Amino acid sequence: MAERGSKTDRKTALRSRARPVLRLAGRIVAVGIALLVVGMVAVQFARAIGENVAAAHELSSIRADIAALQKRRDEQQRELRRLRDPQGAIPEIHDRLRLVRLNRAGAGSQDRHRLDFFFGNP
């Protein structure tokens, strides 16, 4: 019986030594899993934040494009209004035909004839 007691004492001693090691290993595994979960959540948040920043930059770029296009449209509408008015169109016509205005020096009868023909006065 004495031998049996010594075997159980050894088993108990091994168990008592193994329990703290197993507890420590279990805690380490639990902490590792918790860190893994926290890391995965952090990666997902970082990805979402990165997508939001990229979308904000794209939105800013689109807004700048819209503003530039609106400015261009306004300029074109002003030019259209100017060109619809005969007094506003004459300088443009002169520039395109490279003519001198009638009231400027050097405008001869030939230039007057060209302008009359252009505006429908024969």
Sequence and secondary structure as in RCSB ss.txt:
>XXXX:A:sequence
MAERGSKTDRKTALRSRARPVLRLAGRIVAVGIALLVVGMVAVQFARAIGENVAAAHELSSIRADIAALQKRRDE
QQRELRRLRDPQGAIPEIHDRLRLVRLNRAGAGSQDRHRLDFFFGNP
>XXXX:A:secstr
 HHHHHHHHHHHHHHHHHHHHHHHHHHHHHHHHHHHHHHHHHHHHHHHHHHHHHHHHHHHHHHHHHHHHHHHHHH
HHHHHHHHHSHHHHHHHHHHHHT   TTSTT  HHHHHHHHHHTT  
